[in-house]
């Protein structure tokens, strides 16, 4: 089929399968994220529908599947709780402000795309991303312990009763504030104050105490505060359903890889609970029919009320940008394509803006759903649009049935999401990482969990940049003393390469690296490697590479794997000092490149190269190298 309205229908069958599969995977996650946010499962489903469709339609990553994600939900949860608290626990009063903040976040993302900020997101160092993602996982796990145990602080009357004196103070302060606004507060005569205070009912006090208790038990710190009470008040039905959900998710993949494990767990446990357990806590009502357009949020718009939450809107916008573009990079690696970062931000902003108007929570590009889409055959933006339409169809036809899902099931799903989103690769290799990068990762992790996500990324970026500049400054000082750079150009051979390029240049690519291989260069290095023509050998000259950080290491690892997958032989020359140490520590040598192909200089490499091009089984001569076997 030909393109129509900018859409490519040539891979429609693959896009249909990819979109349907990604939509099925998105369903339980959307419900779970909506419930976690505090706005209810329906808000998560609304967000998934509109963000998936419009971010795909207007975005810059063809295979991206968007919707509520773990990082965005973690921030949304804090924003929602803060606005509700500012509105004295009145959710109806808070909802318009919440949706306005979500709308502003989407508009800010559109602005970021228009001013072309997207190209800079790729320069976030790996330790910052690692600490951030692990922190997100920890947040999700901690905040889901209470619902997994079936403990809800607002229903614990003994716990709520501790907040009654504070509730009385809040209600009295509210009366005084109202009187001051009405200009009837007179210090000499508190008769009106006493009269109004006398009209406060026990139900009002109890309701205010419940709001205070719920607010104090929210978030990571709040959850940790009441964990002891939760273990003393376990609802064993909820705990059983949650643990069963987790067990099915991890065990299902061994039985069936066609049906997503999270969907299988949701269906099995929900059906079992519906028929076997008379009374269990559900996720709450999911309204039937098409979501309602909330244009009423503009009718009582007040800039002074919104002003305190503008920073929250920027936080959501920047986090969504980072989250989406990191997923775009993953999609590029899988599909060997190139996304348009600024267009992707515009698409995400449009999707989040429209979702806010329909009462949905904000989202971003979702890595797992995007990978599922690609694996199932999705290649164009039609796949993301189909995923959104499928979720809409499920809402219109199965909304009332979805209301029967046990809340503990979604808690179990979220805990597995939290475990999955953590950077286990980085954590397992923490003892091999440079100490400076470990400090950055752990600091970002701690700040993410206990302070805030944007603050964590900002501090991590600043610290990583300072440490990097210090490291490079030290390296340059040492290099200046020992060997000044001469005869260097990326466009011409180095002086010791002679005429070898003239003789075998069509079969060999000699990659000159000059300077550190670090987070700012890693992505560009991968792009250059992927752009290579059809050749037989790549020689990577490390003569002038004084330092390789974790991002550079993984970029080199991915590049070698890509080259070897194409049958291209890879060799190093002049690999020494810190680059050699980190390559050996992470087993890049000899796991990917044997020690015999790490030549001490270009002369030895060229002697082997000519023999190899004549006979592919030609082995290098034994040479003295810094890369020696360790006995």
N, C-alpha and C positions, 0 to 999 in steps of 0.2 A: 504494500500500500504506500501511497505517497503521503508526504507531510501535509497536514492541514492545521491551520491556526497555530503553526509553530510546533505541532505535535508530530512525532514520528511513529507511524503505525506499522512499520516494517517488521517489528518483532512483537506483534500484538499477543500472540499465544504465550510467549515467554513472559511478557509483562503482565498478562492476566494471571498466570500461575504465580509469579513473584508477588504481585499485589495481594492476591487472595491469601497466600501463605503468610506474608508479613502482617496482613490485617488480622488473621487468626492469632498470631503471636502477640499482636498489640492489644487484643481485647482484654485479657486478664491484667496486663500491666496498666492499661489505661484506668480500669476500675480501681486497681490497687493504689495507683498514684493519686487518683482523685480522692479516695478515702483518706490517704495519708495527709493530703494537703489541708484538710479541714473543711473543704467545701462539699464533700460527698463524692461518691463514686460516679454519679452522673456528670459532674464537672470534668472529671478525667476523661470520660468517654466523649464529651463535647469537644474538649481540647484535641483529642486524637483525631476526630473526624475532620475538623476544619484546618488544623495545622498540617495534617498529612496531605490533604487535597491541595490547598493553596500554596504551601511551601514547595510542593512538587511542581505545580503549574508554573510558578514564577521564579523558582530557585535556579541555582547554577550547578547542581550536582544531579546528573540524570537518574542515578539509582538510589538516591537518598530517600529513606522513609523517616518521616518526622512525627513528633507527638510528644506527650509528656515524658520526661526522662528523670532519672534519679537525681542528678544535680539540680535541675530546674525545680523539681518538686520540693527538694530540701530547702531551697531558698523561698519558694512560694509559701511553704508552710510557716516560715518565720514571718514573712510579710503579712500573711493573712492573720496570724495570731496577734501581731502588733497592731494592725488596724482594728481588729475586733476589741482589743484591750482599750485602744484610744476611744472607741465608741461605747465604752462602758459595758461591753459584753453583748451589745445589741447587734445580732447578725444581720437583721434587716436593714439597719442603718449603715452597717459596715459594708455590705455587699456592693453598693454603687461605687464606693471609694476603692474597694479591692479591684473591681473590674476596670475602673479608670486607670489605676496603676498598671494593670496588665496591658491595657490599650496603649498607654504611654511607652511601656517597654517595647512593644511591637513597633511603634512609630520611631523610637530611638534607633532600633535595629535597621529600619529602612534608611534613616539618616546616616548610620555608619556605613552602609553599603554605598550610598550616593557619594560620600566623601572618600570612598575607597580605603577604608580601614582594614578590610578583610585580608589584604595581602600580608599584613604584619602579624596576624594571629599565629602563623606557622613558626614564629621565632620564640615561642614559649619553650624554655628548657625542659628536658625530660624529667629531672627531679621535681620540678614544680607540678607538672602534670601528674606524676606518680603520687606525690603526697596529696594532691588535691583529690584524685580519684579514690585513693584509699580512705581519705577522710570522709568522702561522701558515703562510701560503703559502711564505715563505722557509724555514721549518723543514722543511716537507715536501720541498721541492725539494732542499735540502742533504742531508737524510738519505737521499734516494733516489738520489743520485749513485753511491754504492758499489754497490748492487744493480743499477743500470742498467749499470754497467761490468762486472758479474759478479765483483766483488771482495768477498770475505768475510774479514775480518781473522782470524777463528779458524782459517781454513784456510791462512793464510800462515805456514808453519813458521818462516821467517826472522824474521818479525815477532813470532811467539809466543815464540821463543827468547830475546828480550830480556827477557821477564818471568819467566824461570826463577829467577833469584836472588830476586826478590820473592815468587815462589810458595813457595820453600823457607822464606822468613821467615814467610809466612802459615801454612804447615803447622806450623812450630815453635811459633808463637804459639798455635795451636789446641791443640797438645799441652799447653803450659804452662797454658792456660786450663782444659782438662779436668782436669789434675792438681790445680789449685787448687780446682775444684769438688768433686773427690773427696777433698780434704784430705790428699793424699799428696805434695804438693810440698814438698820439703825443700831449702833453699838449700845446705846443706853436702854434700849427696849427690844428684847428678843421674843416678844409675845408671838409675832408671826412665825418666827423660826420654831418656837416651841410647838405652835399649833400644827405646822407642817410636819414636824418630826413625830408628833403624836399620831399622824395619819399613816405613818409607815407600818405596814403589816408584817407579820412574821414570815409570810410567804415571800415578800420582797427581800427581806433580810436573808432568807435561805437561798433565794435565787442569786443574790449578789455574792454570797459566800461561795456558792457553787461555781460561779464565773471566776472568782479569785483563785479557788482551789485548782480549777482546770488550767488556768493560765500559769500558775506556779509549777504545775506538773508537766508543762509542755516543753518540747525541745529536748536536747541531750541532757543538759544539767537537771532540768525538771524531772525527766524520766529516771535519772540516776538517784534523785532524791527519794523517790517513792518506790524504788525497786524492792526494797525490803518489805514494804507493806504489800506489794503485789505478790510476792512469794508467800505471804501469810494469808492471802485471800485469792488463791488460785481457783479459777473456774475450770474444772477438769474436762468438761465437754469442749470448751474452746481450745484448751491446750492439746487435747487429743486430735481435734480437727486440724489444728495448725501443724503439729508434728507429722501427722499423716500426709498432709500436703507437701511438706518438705521431703519426706521419704519418697513419695511418688515422683516428685520432680527429679530427684537425683537417681532414682532407680529406673525410671521409665525409658531413658535413653538406651538401656541395655535390652529392653524388650521391643521397642518400636521407635524408629527414627523418623517416621513419616509424620505422625501427629506430634506437634510441639508439646514438650513435657509439662509446661505450665498450664496449657489448655487442658491437657489430660487430667492433671491434678485437680483443676477447678471443676471439671465436669464430674469426675468420679466422686470426689468428696462432697460436692453439692448434692448430687443425686442420692448418695448414701445418707447424708444428713436429713434430706427432705423426707425420705421414707422410713428411716430408722430412729430419728431423734425428734421427739414431739416438740421440744422447745429449744431453739438455739438462736443466737444473736445473728441477725442478717446485716447486710451492708446498708440497708435502708431503701426507701422507695426510689426507683428510677422512673421519672415521668415518661409516659408513652407519647409518641408523636414527635414531630420535628421540633428541635430546640427553639425556644422563644427568643426573638431579637430584643435585646435590652436597651432600646434607645432611651429609656427613662433615666439612664445614668447621666444623661446630659441636662435633664430638666432642672435638677437642683445642684448643678455643678458649682462648686465654690473653691476658688483658687487657694484661699487660706487653709481650707481643710486638706487640700491635696499637697500643699507645699512641703509638709514634713515627710512625705513619702516619695518625693521625687528621686531622692538618692536610691530608694528601693527599686524604682523603675529602671534607673541606670544599672543597678546591680544585676537585675534580671536580664537586661538587654545585653550587657557584656558577657555574662555567663552563658546565655543562649548562643551568642556569637562564637565563643570559645568551644562550647560543646558541639555545635553544628559543624564547625570547620575542622575540628579534630576527626569527626566522623567522616567528613568529606575526604580527608587524607586517606583514611582506611579504605573508603570506596575506591579511590584512585589506585591504590596499591593492588586491590583485587581485580579491577577491571582494566588496568593499564591505560586509564584515561586521565584527563586533566579537568578538574572542576574550576568554575569561575567564582572565586571567593566573595567578591563584592555583590554579584548577582545572587549568590546564595543567601547573603545577609538580607537583601531586599525581599527575597521570597520568604525567609523565616519571619521577617517583620510583618509582612502582609498576613501570613498565616496566623501569627500570634494576635495581631490586631483584630482580625475577623473572629477568631476564637473568643476573645474577650467580649465582643459584642453579643455573643451567644452564651455567655456564662461559663466558658471553658477555662481551664487553667493553662498557663503558658507551657511551651515545650521547645524542643530543638531537634536536630538530627539525632536519631537513635541508632547506635552502632549495631546492636544485636539484630534489630529489625532490618537494617540496611544490608547486613551480611546475609540474613535469611532470604531477602529479596533477590540478591545477586545469585546466591546458590540455586534458587528456584527458577532462574532464567530471566529475571528482570534486567532490562538494559536501558530503558528510557524513562522519562518522568511520568509516563502513563501508569507505570506500576505503582508509584506513590499515590496517584489520584485514585486508582482502583482500590487501594488499601483503605483510603478514607471513605469511599463510597460503600465498601463492604461493611465498615463499622456503622455507617448511617443506616444501612439496610437492617443490620442486627438490632439497632436501637428502635427502629420503627416496627419491627416484627416481634422482637423478643425482649423488649424492655421490662415488662412485668415479670417475666420469668427470671431475668437477671437480678431482680430485687430479692430473690430467695437465696442468693449466694451467701454463705456464712462469712461473717467478718474475719474470723480466724483464718480462713483460707487465704484471704488477701494478705493477712499478716505473714503467713508462711511463704507466700510468693515473694513478698517484699524482702524477707530475710535472705532468700536465695539470690535475689537481685543484688542486695547489699554485698553478699559474699562474692558474687560474680564480678561486680564493678571494681573491686579492689585490685590493685596492681600487684598480683602475686609474683610476676616475673621480677619486678624491681625489689620486692620484699625478700625473695629467696636469695637474691644476689647482693644483699645489703652489705655483707661482710667483705665483698670484693670491690665495692664501689669506693672511689676516693672519699676521704673523710669529709671534705667540704661539701660534696654533693649529698652525702648522708645527712649532714646538718640541715641543708636546705629542704630535703624531702621530709624529714621528721618535723621541722618547724612548720612547714606548710600543712602537714597532716594535723598537728596539734591546733593550729589556728583555725583550720577548716572545721574541726569538731567543736571547739569550745568558744571561738570568737565569731567568725563569719567567713563565708566562702570568698567574697571579693577581697576582703582584707588579707586573707591567706594568699591569694594569687598575687596581689600587689606587693606584699612583703617578700614573698618568694622571688618574684621577678627582680625586685630591687637588690636583694641579697645575692641572688645568682649572678646578676650583672656585676656587682662590686667584686665578688670573689673571682669571677672570670677575668675582669680587668686586672686584678692583682696578679693572677696566675700568668696571664699573657705578658704583663709588664716584666715579671721575673724571667720568663722564658726569653723575651727579646733581649733583656740585659745579658743573659748568658750567651745567647747566639751572637750578639754584637762583639763580645769579647773573643769568641772562639772562631767564628767563620762568617764573615760578612757575605751577604748575598751578591752574586755576580752572574752575568750572562743569563738572567732569567726572563723568560717570556712564555706565556701560555700558547702562543701561536707558532713558535719555532722550536726545533729540538734543542736540548741542552748540549753543552759543549762536548760532553764525553760520549754522545750518541753517534757521532760520525755520520756515515751515509746509510745507516741501517734503515731509516725511514724510506729512503729512495728505493731500497732493494725489496723490502717486505712490508711496506706501509699499508698495502691493501689487505693484509692478513692480520696485522698487529696494531693494537692501540696502546700507546705509552701514555699513561695518565700522570701528569706532573702535579703533585700536591705541594703547595707552598704555604706554610703557616699552619696553625692549629686546625684540627678537624673537630669542630664544636657545634653547639646547638644552632648557631646562626648560619653555619655552612652545611649542616647535615642534609637538609632538604634539597638544597641546590646540588649537592654532590649526587644524591640519588637521581635527580632529574637528568644530570649529565650522563650518568651511567645508562639510564634507560634509553637515552637518545642515540646510543652507539649503533652504527651500521652493522651488517653481518660481517663478523671477523672470527678469528680462531683463538687469539691470545690477547689478554689484557695484562700489561705489566704496570703495576702501581708503584711509582717512585715515592718513597717516604723520606728521602734525604732531608727535606726541609720541613718536615712535620714534627714539631717539638712536643705537641700535646694532643691527646684525644680524650674527649669527655664521654659520658655515657650515651648522649644523643649521637655523637659521632661514631661511637663503637657500634651501636645498633644500625646506624645508617650504612656503615661499612659491611656489617653482617648481612643486611638485606640486599645490598648491592652484589656481594659475592654469590649469595644464593640465587639471585636473578640471573647472573652471568652463567653460573654453573648449570642452571636449568636449561639454558640455551646451548649447552655443550661447549662453552668457552672456557679455556684454561686461564687460571688466575695465578699470578706470581707477584711477589714483593721484592723490592730492592732497598737496601740501606734502612731496614727496620731496626730501630734501637731505642734505648732509654725508656721513657714513659709509655710511648705507643707500643713498644714491644712488651713491656710489663703488663699492660692492660689487655692486650690481645691474648697473651698466655693465661692471664688470670681468669678471663672469661672463656677460655678454651676455643677461641676463634682459630688459634694455632695450637695444635695441628688438626683440630676437628674439621675445619673447612679448607685450610691451606696447609699442606704438609711442610715440614721444616725444610726439606730438600728444595722447595720452591720459594724459599725466603733467602734471596741471594745477598751476600755482603756488599756487592756493588753492581753497577750496570754492566761492567765488563764480563763478569761471570754469567749474568743473565743473558747477554747477547750471544755468548758461546753456546749456551744451551739452546737458545731460541732457534738458531739456524738449523741445528740438528733435529729439533722437534718438528719444525715445519716440513722437513723431508720425511721424517718417520715419527708418527704420533706416539710410538712406544719408547722414543728416545728419552733416557733418564739423565738428569743433571749429574755432573761430576760431583764427587764429594768435595765440599768446600768448608773452609773455616768460617763460621758464622756466629753472630751473637745469639742466634736462635738454635741453640744446641740442645740435644737430649739431656734431660736431667737424670742423673743416676742416683 
